[in-house]
Amino acid sequence: MSRTATDSTVLLGHGSGGQMMKRIIDEVFLDAFGSPELLAGNDAGVAALPASGRIAMSTDSFVVTPQFFPGGNIGRLAVCGTVNDVATSGANVRYLSCGFILEEGYPMDKLRQIVQTMAETAHEAGVSIITGDTKVVERGGADGVYINTAGVGEVPAGVTLSGANCRPGDAILVSGTLGDHGIAIMSQREGLAFSSDIESDAAPLNHLIADVLAAAPDTRCFRDPTRGGLASTLNEFAQASGVAMEIDEDAVPVRPDVQAACEMLGYDVLQVANEGKMVAVVPAEQADAALAAMRAARYGENAAIIGRVLPFGSDARPVVRVRTGWGSTRILDMLVGEQLPRIC
């Protein structure tokens, strides 16, 4: 007897290319996403090219465990992660693709919830999912569901953002509290109980970036501090630009419960992953305008200016330093090894 996507779990037949696959696509994916390009049913989604002639594109794969966590799920993470990566170029993010690797036996109600969350997050970000793919592997061949997304956006004329653009005197900003996502995943995975609820910060930040660019048009660069946290992001900037950077530890926004969790677990919060925060480097004279734009945007109310790019000659090599509350300084290195696997 033929089975349909109303089955309670994913079956190998849902990846067969036949009727069962068509039904899961129609009843789960198309029902949620439903963009005109996707509904056309072609092998490729056809969309308009930007008038500026430049596009930005990024792709990412998501294997987070657990797939549902405080503040979101793997679906929200997949959309936010790729939207934010494309947006760091200053692009107007337009289109997404999504590919699913499903394990036989994965609960259909959980898949529907993930897909619906993706649709809602894409709508919030103002992007369309225009093409996708579904594969099903045998039991034990995956951990429930993996998602790959790719994003495309148009880069406005005159916008050239890069980590190699940082200059002495520039200000360093962050759009909100650090470490929320990494600690939320760790607490859920390990069954840790804290005195308050710590949630993932997963959020689409393309509108926040656009607001900052409007207020501070000479912004040097943006980057979302995901794996490796703020430490890896700033070291990447310092190395790309050949500069030294210094941040004020007391200026970095961190929730007290997240800070306490990091101290208990032996983590440096500056190396913990984030999924809804943005780091920006802007000229000093535009820093206040950029900060005001961040704080006025959704997801930016806790934004802060946390440091600066140092004058040339203050260090013999690209380096990031932290000035502590005691007045001393320490080197902020990139994360070595894997702090928390499958964080995104």
C-alpha positions as YAML, in Angstrom:
chain: A
units: angstrom
residues:
- id: 1
  name: MET
  ca: [0.00, 0.00, 0.00]
- id: 2
  name: SER
  ca: [1.33, 3.44, -0.88]
- id: 3
  name: ARG
  ca: [2.38, 5.60, 2.06]
- id: 4
  name: THR
  ca: [2.37, 9.39, 2.16]
- id: 5
  name: ALA
  ca: [4.01, 12.19, 4.10]
- id: 6
  name: THR
  ca: [1.29, 11.77, 6.71]
- id: 7
  name: ASP
  ca: [3.33, 8.82, 8.04]
- id: 8
  name: SER
  ca: [4.66, 9.42, 11.53]
- id: 9
  name: THR
  ca: [8.33, 8.99, 10.53]
- id: 10
  name: VAL
  ca: [10.60, 9.55, 7.55]
- id: 11
  name: LEU
  ca: [10.96, 6.45, 5.38]
- id: 12
  name: LEU
  ca: [13.60, 5.53, 2.81]
- id: 13
  name: GLY
  ca: [10.91, 5.85, 0.16]
- id: 14
  name: HIS
  ca: [10.65, 9.57, 0.91]
- id: 15
  name: GLY
  ca: [14.02, 9.95, -0.81]
- id: 16
  name: SER
  ca: [13.28, 7.62, -3.70]
- id: 17
  name: GLY
  ca: [12.52, 10.17, -6.39]
- id: 18
  name: GLY
  ca: [9.06, 8.64, -6.82]
- id: 19
  name: GLN
  ca: [5.59, 9.28, -5.49]
- id: 20
  name: MET
  ca: [6.53, 9.22, -1.81]
- id: 21
  name: MET
  ca: [9.27, 11.80, -2.38]
- id: 22
  name: LYS
  ca: [6.89, 14.02, -4.31]
- id: 23
  name: ARG
  ca: [4.40, 13.84, -1.47]
- id: 24
  name: ILE
  ca: [6.85, 14.79, 1.26]
- id: 25
  name: ILE
  ca: [8.07, 17.68, -0.89]
- id: 26
  name: ASP
  ca: [4.51, 18.84, -1.61]
- id: 27
  name: GLU
  ca: [3.07, 18.29, 1.86]
- id: 28
  name: VAL
  ca: [6.02, 19.33, 4.04]
- id: 29
  name: PHE
  ca: [8.37, 21.63, 2.14]
- id: 30
  name: LEU
  ca: [6.27, 23.37, -0.51]
- id: 31
  name: ASP
  ca: [3.42, 23.83, 1.93]
- id: 32
  name: ALA
  ca: [5.73, 25.78, 4.27]
- id: 33
  name: PHE
  ca: [8.07, 27.60, 1.89]
- id: 34
  name: GLY
  ca: [5.85, 28.15, -1.15]
- id: 35
  name: SER
  ca: [7.84, 30.80, -3.05]
- id: 36
  name: PRO
  ca: [6.81, 31.21, -6.73]
- id: 37
  name: GLU
  ca: [10.24, 30.01, -7.84]
- id: 38
  name: LEU
  ca: [9.97, 26.87, -5.70]
- id: 39
  name: LEU
  ca: [6.38, 26.16, -6.71]
- id: 40
  name: ALA
  ca: [7.40, 26.19, -10.38]
- id: 41
  name: GLY
  ca: [8.86, 22.75, -9.73]
- id: 42
  name: ASN
  ca: [12.01, 23.13, -11.81]
- id: 43
  name: ASP
  ca: [15.47, 21.79, -11.02]
- id: 44
  name: ALA
  ca: [16.71, 25.34, -10.50]
- id: 45
  name: GLY
  ca: [14.99, 28.40, -9.10]
- id: 46
  name: VAL
  ca: [15.17, 31.27, -11.58]
- id: 47
  name: ALA
  ca: [15.44, 34.72, -10.01]
- id: 48
  name: ALA
  ca: [16.32, 38.26, -11.08]
- id: 49
  name: LEU
  ca: [19.97, 39.34, -11.16]
- id: 50
  name: PRO
  ca: [20.89, 42.55, -9.30]
- id: 51
  name: ALA
  ca: [21.15, 45.80, -11.21]
- id: 52
  name: SER
  ca: [24.52, 46.50, -9.58]
- id: 53
  name: GLY
  ca: [26.05, 43.48, -11.30]
- id: 54
  name: ARG
  ca: [27.57, 42.12, -8.06]
- id: 55
  name: ILE
  ca: [26.26, 39.30, -5.94]
- id: 56
  name: ALA
  ca: [27.36, 37.84, -2.61]
- id: 57
  name: MET
  ca: [26.92, 34.14, -1.99]
- id: 58
  name: SER
  ca: [27.57, 31.88, 0.99]
- id: 59
  name: THR
  ca: [26.82, 28.30, 1.94]
- id: 60
  name: ASP
  ca: [26.78, 26.50, 5.27]
- id: 61
  name: SER
  ca: [25.81, 23.12, 6.71]
- id: 62
  name: PHE
  ca: [24.10, 22.59, 10.06]
- id: 63
  name: VAL
  ca: [24.55, 19.49, 12.21]
- id: 64
  name: VAL
  ca: [23.75, 20.90, 15.66]
- id: 65
  name: THR
  ca: [22.80, 18.54, 18.45]
- id: 66
  name: PRO
  ca: [20.29, 18.63, 20.00]
- id: 67
  name: GLN
  ca: [18.18, 19.83, 17.07]
- id: 68
  name: PHE
  ca: [15.74, 21.59, 19.39]
- id: 69
  name: PHE
  ca: [17.12, 23.88, 22.07]
- id: 70
  name: PRO
  ca: [16.04, 26.90, 24.13]
- id: 71
  name: GLY
  ca: [15.50, 29.80, 21.75]
- id: 72
  name: GLY
  ca: [15.21, 27.85, 18.51]
- id: 73
  name: ASN
  ca: [15.98, 24.75, 16.51]
- id: 74
  name: ILE
  ca: [18.22, 23.63, 13.65]
- id: 75
  name: GLY
  ca: [15.85, 25.23, 11.14]
- id: 76
  name: ARG
  ca: [16.10, 28.72, 12.59]
- id: 77
  name: LEU
  ca: [19.84, 28.27, 12.90]
- id: 78
  name: ALA
  ca: [20.15, 27.27, 9.23]
- id: 79
  name: VAL
  ca: [18.31, 30.34, 7.93]
- id: 80
  name: CYS
  ca: [19.93, 32.82, 10.34]
- id: 81
  name: GLY
  ca: [23.43, 31.46, 9.79]
- id: 82
  name: THR
  ca: [23.37, 31.85, 6.03]
- id: 83
  name: VAL
  ca: [21.42, 35.13, 5.98]
- id: 84
  name: ASN
  ca: [23.97, 36.64, 8.37]
- id: 85
  name: ASP
  ca: [26.96, 35.36, 6.42]
- id: 86
  name: VAL
  ca: [25.70, 36.94, 3.20]
- id: 87
  name: ALA
  ca: [24.67, 40.14, 4.95]
- id: 88
  name: THR
  ca: [28.20, 40.71, 6.31]
- id: 89
  name: SER
  ca: [29.19, 41.68, 2.77]
- id: 90
  name: GLY
  ca: [26.67, 44.52, 2.90]
- id: 91
  name: ALA
  ca: [24.44, 42.64, 0.48]
- id: 92
  name: ASN
  ca: [20.67, 42.80, 0.35]
- id: 93
  name: VAL
  ca: [19.99, 39.10, 0.99]
- id: 94
  name: ARG
  ca: [17.40, 37.85, -1.48]
- id: 95
  name: TYR
  ca: [17.35, 34.08, -1.94]
- id: 96
  name: LEU
  ca: [18.12, 30.87, -0.09]
- id: 97
  name: SER
  ca: [18.41, 27.22, -1.05]
- id: 98
  name: CYS
  ca: [18.02, 24.39, 1.42]
- id: 99
  name: GLY
  ca: [19.11, 20.75, 1.29]
- id: 100
  name: PHE
  ca: [17.97, 18.14, 3.81]
- id: 101
  name: ILE
  ca: [19.71, 14.90, 4.75]
- id: 102
  name: LEU
  ca: [17.08, 12.91, 6.67]
- id: 103
  name: GLU
  ca: [17.55, 9.69, 8.59]
- id: 104
  name: GLU
  ca: [15.00, 6.93, 8.14]
- id: 105
  name: GLY
  ca: [12.73, 6.92, 11.18]
- id: 106
  name: TYR
  ca: [13.02, 10.64, 11.93]
- id: 107
  name: PRO
  ca: [9.66, 11.84, 13.36]
- id: 108
  name: MET
  ca: [7.59, 13.62, 10.74]
- id: 109
  name: ASP
  ca: [6.11, 16.04, 13.28]
- id: 110
  name: LYS
  ca: [9.60, 17.23, 14.22]
- id: 111
  name: LEU
  ca: [10.49, 17.70, 10.55]
- id: 112
  name: ARG
  ca: [7.35, 19.76, 10.00]
- id: 113
  name: GLN
  ca: [8.23, 21.91, 13.01]
- id: 114
  name: ILE
  ca: [11.75, 22.53, 11.70]
- id: 115
  name: VAL
  ca: [10.48, 23.40, 8.23]
- id: 116
  name: GLN
  ca: [7.81, 25.73, 9.60]
- id: 117
  name: THR
  ca: [10.42, 27.50, 11.72]
- id: 118
  name: MET
  ca: [12.59, 27.95, 8.63]
- id: 119
  name: ALA
  ca: [9.65, 29.48, 6.75]
- id: 120
  name: GLU
  ca: [8.89, 31.88, 9.61]
- id: 121
  name: THR
  ca: [12.53, 32.92, 9.96]
- id: 122
  name: ALA
  ca: [12.93, 33.45, 6.21]
- id: 123
  name: HIS
  ca: [9.82, 35.65, 6.28]
- id: 124
  name: GLU
  ca: [11.25, 37.64, 9.19]
- id: 125
  name: ALA
  ca: [14.49, 38.16, 7.26]
- id: 126
  name: GLY
  ca: [12.63, 39.07, 4.06]
- id: 127
  name: VAL
  ca: [14.21, 36.31, 1.96]
- id: 128
  name: SER
  ca: [12.74, 33.63, -0.29]
- id: 129
  name: ILE
  ca: [13.65, 29.94, -0.33]
- id: 130
  name: ILE
  ca: [13.65, 29.23, -4.06]
- id: 131
  name: THR
  ca: [15.19, 25.77, -4.45]
- id: 132
  name: GLY
  ca: [16.06, 22.73, -2.38]
- id: 133
  name: ASP
  ca: [16.84, 19.04, -2.19]
- id: 134
  name: THR
  ca: [15.91, 16.07, 0.00]
- id: 135
  name: LYS
  ca: [17.86, 12.88, 0.62]
- id: 136
  name: VAL
  ca: [17.00, 10.03, 2.99]
- id: 137
  name: VAL
  ca: [19.65, 7.69, 4.42]
- id: 138
  name: GLU
  ca: [19.19, 4.42, 6.30]
- id: 139
  name: ARG
  ca: [18.84, 4.26, 10.09]
- id: 140
  name: GLY
  ca: [22.18, 5.04, 11.72]
- id: 141
  name: GLY
  ca: [23.44, 6.84, 8.61]
- id: 142
  name: ALA
  ca: [22.83, 10.30, 10.08]
- id: 143
  name: ASP
  ca: [21.71, 11.88, 13.33]
- id: 144
  name: GLY
  ca: [18.11, 12.64, 12.46]
- id: 145
  name: VAL
  ca: [18.47, 15.64, 10.17]
- id: 146
  name: TYR
  ca: [21.26, 17.71, 8.66]
- id: 147
  name: ILE
  ca: [20.56, 20.89, 6.70]
- id: 148
  name: ASN
  ca: [22.62, 22.71, 4.09]
- id: 149
  name: THR
  ca: [21.68, 26.23, 3.07]
- id: 150
  name: ALA
  ca: [23.10, 28.63, 0.50]
- id: 151
  name: GLY
  ca: [22.24, 32.29, 0.20]
- id: 152
  name: VAL
  ca: [22.51, 34.94, -2.52]
- id: 153
  name: GLY
  ca: [22.22, 38.71, -2.22]
- id: 154
  name: GLU
  ca: [22.91, 41.80, -4.27]
- id: 155
  name: VAL
  ca: [25.77, 44.07, -3.23]
- id: 156
  name: PRO
  ca: [24.99, 47.79, -3.66]
- id: 157
  name: ALA
  ca: [27.36, 49.82, -5.79]
- id: 158
  name: GLY
  ca: [30.21, 51.30, -3.79]
- id: 159
  name: VAL
  ca: [29.95, 48.86, -0.88]
- id: 160
  name: THR
  ca: [33.21, 46.95, -0.31]
- id: 161
  name: LEU
  ca: [33.40, 45.43, 3.15]
- id: 162
  name: SER
  ca: [36.35, 43.29, 4.20]
- id: 163
  name: GLY
  ca: [38.25, 42.21, 7.27]
- id: 164
  name: ALA
  ca: [41.32, 43.64, 5.54]
- id: 165
  name: ASN
  ca: [39.91, 47.19, 5.77]
- id: 166
  name: CYS
  ca: [40.57, 47.88, 9.49]
- id: 167
  name: ARG
  ca: [42.61, 51.01, 10.19]
- id: 168
  name: PRO
  ca: [44.31, 52.46, 13.30]
- id: 169
  name: GLY
  ca: [41.86, 54.38, 15.44]
- id: 170
  name: ASP
  ca: [38.79, 52.46, 14.25]
- id: 171
  name: ALA
  ca: [36.22, 51.47, 16.84]
- id: 172
  name: ILE
  ca: [35.12, 47.88, 17.47]
- id: 173
  name: LEU
  ca: [31.44, 47.25, 18.19]
- id: 174
  name: VAL
  ca: [29.39, 44.19, 19.08]
- id: 175
  name: SER
  ca: [25.62, 44.08, 18.69]
- id: 176
  name: GLY
  ca: [24.76, 42.36, 21.98]
- id: 177
  name: THR
  ca: [25.59, 39.92, 24.75]
- id: 178
  name: LEU
  ca: [28.09, 37.18, 23.98]
- id: 179
  name: GLY
  ca: [28.08, 33.43, 24.63]
- id: 180
  name: ASP
  ca: [24.31, 32.88, 24.74]
- id: 181
  name: HIS
  ca: [24.11, 30.27, 21.97]
- id: 182
  name: GLY
  ca: [27.05, 28.16, 23.04]
- id: 183
  name: ILE
  ca: [25.95, 27.96, 26.66]
- id: 184
  name: ALA
  ca: [22.32, 27.26, 25.68]
- id: 185
  name: ILE
  ca: [23.44, 24.28, 23.57]
- id: 186
  name: MET
  ca: [25.81, 23.02, 26.25]
- id: 187
  name: SER
  ca: [23.19, 23.24, 29.00]
- id: 188
  name: GLN
  ca: [20.61, 21.40, 26.88]
- id: 189
  name: ARG
  ca: [23.04, 18.73, 25.71]
- id: 190
  name: GLU
  ca: [24.55, 18.01, 29.10]
- id: 191
  name: GLY
  ca: [21.37, 18.46, 31.16]
- id: 192
  name: LEU
  ca: [22.83, 21.34, 33.13]
- id: 193
  name: ALA
  ca: [20.43, 23.41, 35.22]
- id: 194
  name: PHE
  ca: [21.04, 27.10, 35.84]
- id: 195
  name: SER
  ca: [19.16, 29.54, 38.04]
- id: 196
  name: SER
  ca: [17.78, 31.31, 34.96]
- id: 197
  name: ASP
  ca: [16.83, 30.23, 31.46]
- id: 198
  name: ILE
  ca: [19.65, 30.72, 28.95]
- id: 199
  name: GLU
  ca: [18.43, 30.77, 25.34]
- id: 200
  name: SER
  ca: [20.18, 30.70, 21.99]
- id: 201
  name: ASP
  ca: [20.54, 34.12, 20.38]
- id: 202
  name: ALA
  ca: [19.91, 32.80, 16.84]
- id: 203
  name: ALA
  ca: [18.52, 35.72, 14.84]
- id: 204
  name: PRO
  ca: [18.64, 37.17, 11.31]
- id: 205
  name: LEU
  ca: [20.72, 40.35, 11.40]
- id: 206
  name: ASN
  ca: [20.50, 41.57, 7.80]
- id: 207
  name: HIS
  ca: [18.21, 44.47, 8.73]
- id: 208
  name: LEU
  ca: [20.49, 45.51, 11.59]
- id: 209
  name: ILE
  ca: [23.47, 45.54, 9.23]
- id: 210
  name: ALA
  ca: [21.56, 47.67, 6.71]
- id: 211
  name: ASP
  ca: [20.69, 50.16, 9.46]
- id: 212
  name: VAL
  ca: [24.32, 50.41, 10.56]
- id: 213
  name: LEU
  ca: [25.50, 50.99, 7.00]
- id: 214
  name: ALA
  ca: [22.95, 53.74, 6.58]
- id: 215
  name: ALA
  ca: [24.18, 55.45, 9.75]
- id: 216
  name: ALA
  ca: [27.90, 54.70, 9.28]
- id: 217
  name: PRO
  ca: [28.50, 54.39, 5.52]
- id: 218
  name: ASP
  ca: [32.28, 54.01, 5.92]
- id: 219
  name: THR
  ca: [31.99, 50.87, 8.06]
- id: 220
  name: ARG
  ca: [35.05, 48.70, 7.42]
- id: 221
  name: CYS
  ca: [33.61, 45.23, 8.00]
- id: 222
  name: PHE
  ca: [31.08, 42.99, 9.73]
- id: 223
  name: ARG
  ca: [31.36, 39.40, 10.91]
- id: 224
  name: ASP
  ca: [29.16, 37.12, 12.97]
- id: 225
  name: PRO
  ca: [31.25, 35.57, 15.76]
- id: 226
  name: THR
  ca: [30.05, 31.96, 15.52]
- id: 227
  name: ARG
  ca: [32.48, 29.08, 16.17]
- id: 228
  name: GLY
  ca: [35.48, 30.47, 18.04]
- id: 229
  name: GLY
  ca: [33.46, 33.46, 19.22]
- id: 230
  name: LEU
  ca: [34.67, 37.04, 19.40]
- id: 231
  name: ALA
  ca: [38.28, 35.87, 19.86]
- id: 232
  name: SER
  ca: [38.48, 34.18, 16.46]
- id: 233
  name: THR
  ca: [36.66, 37.02, 14.70]
- id: 234
  name: LEU
  ca: [38.98, 39.74, 16.00]
- id: 235
  name: ASN
  ca: [42.11, 37.70, 15.34]
- id: 236
  name: GLU
  ca: [40.93, 37.13, 11.76]
- id: 237
  name: PHE
  ca: [40.44, 40.89, 11.34]
- id: 238
  name: ALA
  ca: [43.82, 41.69, 12.89]
- id: 239
  name: GLN
  ca: [45.65, 39.24, 10.66]
- id: 240
  name: ALA
  ca: [43.81, 40.32, 7.49]
- id: 241
  name: SER
  ca: [44.51, 44.01, 8.14]
- id: 242
  name: GLY
  ca: [47.96, 43.65, 9.73]
- id: 243
  name: VAL
  ca: [46.93, 45.60, 12.84]
- id: 244
  name: ALA
  ca: [46.75, 45.21, 16.60]
- id: 245
  name: MET
  ca: [43.43, 45.46, 18.42]
- id: 246
  name: GLU
  ca: [42.51, 46.01, 22.04]
- id: 247
  name: ILE
  ca: [39.16, 45.47, 23.74]
- id: 248
  name: ASP
  ca: [38.01, 46.54, 27.19]
- id: 249
  name: GLU
  ca: [36.85, 43.45, 29.08]
- id: 250
  name: ASP
  ca: [34.42, 45.46, 31.20]
- id: 251
  name: ALA
  ca: [32.79, 46.93, 28.07]
- id: 252
  name: VAL
  ca: [31.95, 43.55, 26.54]
- id: 253
  name: PRO
  ca: [28.24, 42.77, 27.17]
- id: 254
  name: VAL
  ca: [27.74, 39.35, 28.78]
- id: 255
  name: ARG
  ca: [24.71, 38.09, 30.69]
- id: 256
  name: PRO
  ca: [25.64, 37.35, 34.32]
- id: 257
  name: ASP
  ca: [24.24, 33.82, 34.11]
- id: 258
  name: VAL
  ca: [26.23, 33.13, 30.94]
- id: 259
  name: GLN
  ca: [29.39, 34.48, 32.58]
- id: 260
  name: ALA
  ca: [28.78, 32.31, 35.63]
- id: 261
  name: ALA
  ca: [28.23, 29.23, 33.44]
- id: 262
  name: CYS
  ca: [31.46, 29.89, 31.55]
- id: 263
  name: GLU
  ca: [33.41, 30.21, 34.78]
- id: 264
  name: MET
  ca: [31.91, 26.96, 36.07]
- id: 265
  name: LEU
  ca: [32.73, 25.11, 32.83]
- id: 266
  name: GLY
  ca: [36.18, 26.65, 32.40]
- id: 267
  name: TYR
  ca: [35.33, 28.51, 29.18]
- id: 268
  name: ASP
  ca: [36.47, 31.95, 28.10]
- id: 269
  name: VAL
  ca: [33.21, 33.64, 27.09]
- id: 270
  name: LEU
  ca: [35.11, 35.51, 24.37]
- id: 271
  name: GLN
  ca: [35.70, 32.14, 22.64]
- id: 272
  name: VAL
  ca: [32.12, 30.84, 22.95]
- id: 273
  name: ALA
  ca: [29.92, 30.63, 19.84]
- id: 274
  name: ASN
  ca: [27.17, 33.12, 19.02]
- id: 275
  name: GLU
  ca: [24.48, 32.87, 16.33]
- id: 276
  name: GLY
  ca: [22.68, 36.20, 16.62]
- id: 277
  name: LYS
  ca: [25.40, 38.76, 17.21]
- id: 278
  name: MET
  ca: [27.44, 40.92, 14.84]
- id: 279
  name: VAL
  ca: [30.88, 42.46, 15.21]
- id: 280
  name: ALA
  ca: [31.57, 45.67, 13.31]
- id: 281
  name: VAL
  ca: [34.66, 47.81, 12.83]
- id: 282
  name: VAL
  ca: [33.90, 51.44, 11.96]
- id: 283
  name: PRO
  ca: [35.83, 54.70, 11.75]
- id: 284
  name: ALA
  ca: [36.00, 56.36, 15.17]
- id: 285
  name: GLU
  ca: [34.04, 59.41, 14.01]
- id: 286
  name: GLN
  ca: [31.11, 57.19, 12.98]
- id: 287
  name: ALA
  ca: [31.14, 54.90, 16.01]
- id: 288
  name: ASP
  ca: [28.41, 56.71, 17.96]
- id: 289
  name: ALA
  ca: [26.10, 56.72, 14.94]
- id: 290
  name: ALA
  ca: [26.72, 53.02, 14.33]
- id: 291
  name: LEU
  ca: [26.06, 52.24, 18.00]
- id: 292
  name: ALA
  ca: [22.80, 54.19, 17.98]
- id: 293
  name: ALA
  ca: [21.68, 52.33, 14.85]
- id: 294
  name: MET
  ca: [22.46, 48.97, 16.44]
- id: 295
  name: ARG
  ca: [20.62, 49.81, 19.64]
- id: 296
  name: ALA
  ca: [17.57, 51.01, 17.71]
- id: 297
  name: ALA
  ca: [17.40, 47.78, 15.68]
- id: 298
  name: ARG
  ca: [15.72, 44.57, 16.68]
- id: 299
  name: TYR
  ca: [18.27, 42.28, 18.36]
- id: 300
  name: GLY
  ca: [20.68, 45.18, 19.03]
- id: 301
  name: GLU
  ca: [19.50, 46.72, 22.29]
- id: 302
  name: ASN
  ca: [22.61, 45.57, 24.21]
- id: 303
  name: ALA
  ca: [25.10, 46.77, 21.59]
- id: 304
  name: ALA
  ca: [28.34, 48.31, 22.84]
- id: 305
  name: ILE
  ca: [31.61, 49.84, 21.71]
- id: 306
  name: ILE
  ca: [34.14, 47.41, 23.13]
- id: 307
  name: GLY
  ca: [37.54, 48.45, 21.79]
- id: 308
  name: ARG
  ca: [39.67, 49.98, 19.10]
- id: 309
  name: VAL
  ca: [42.28, 49.31, 16.47]
- id: 310
  name: LEU
  ca: [45.65, 50.42, 17.84]
- id: 311
  name: PRO
  ca: [48.07, 52.79, 16.10]
- id: 312
  name: PHE
  ca: [50.74, 51.22, 13.93]
- id: 313
  name: GLY
  ca: [53.91, 50.45, 15.84]
- id: 314
  name: SER
  ca: [52.18, 49.64, 19.12]
- id: 315
  name: ASP
  ca: [52.76, 45.96, 18.38]
- id: 316
  name: ALA
  ca: [55.25, 44.18, 16.17]
- id: 317
  name: ARG
  ca: [52.63, 41.78, 14.83]
- id: 318
  name: PRO
  ca: [48.87, 41.48, 14.40]
- id: 319
  name: VAL
  ca: [47.51, 40.70, 17.83]
- id: 320
  name: VAL
  ca: [44.38, 41.10, 19.93]
- id: 321
  name: ARG
  ca: [44.69, 42.19, 23.55]
- id: 322
  name: VAL
  ca: [42.14, 42.39, 26.35]
- id: 323
  name: ARG
  ca: [42.41, 45.13, 28.95]
- id: 324
  name: THR
  ca: [41.10, 43.67, 32.18]
- id: 325
  name: GLY
  ca: [39.20, 45.38, 34.95]
- id: 326
  name: TRP
  ca: [42.44, 45.41, 36.96]
- id: 327
  name: GLY
  ca: [44.20, 47.53, 34.33]
- id: 328
  name: SER
  ca: [46.44, 44.72, 33.08]
- id: 329
  name: THR
  ca: [46.33, 43.25, 29.58]
- id: 330
  name: ARG
  ca: [46.31, 39.72, 28.24]
- id: 331
  name: ILE
  ca: [46.58, 38.24, 24.76]
- id: 332
  name: LEU
  ca: [43.29, 37.01, 23.30]
- id: 333
  name: ASP
  ca: [44.16, 34.02, 21.15]
- id: 334
  name: MET
  ca: [42.00, 32.13, 18.70]
- id: 335
  name: LEU
  ca: [40.36, 29.00, 20.04]
- id: 336
  name: VAL
  ca: [42.63, 25.96, 19.81]
- id: 337
  name: GLY
  ca: [40.88, 22.68, 19.05]
- id: 338
  name: GLU
  ca: [37.15, 21.98, 19.44]
- id: 339
  name: GLN
  ca: [35.54, 23.59, 22.46]
- id: 340
  name: LEU
  ca: [32.04, 22.27, 21.81]
- id: 341
  name: PRO
  ca: [31.42, 20.03, 18.76]
- id: 342
  name: ARG
  ca: [28.26, 20.32, 16.69]
- id: 343
  name: ILE
  ca: [27.39, 23.77, 18.00]
- id: 344
  name: CYS
  ca: [25.74, 24.75, 14.72]
...
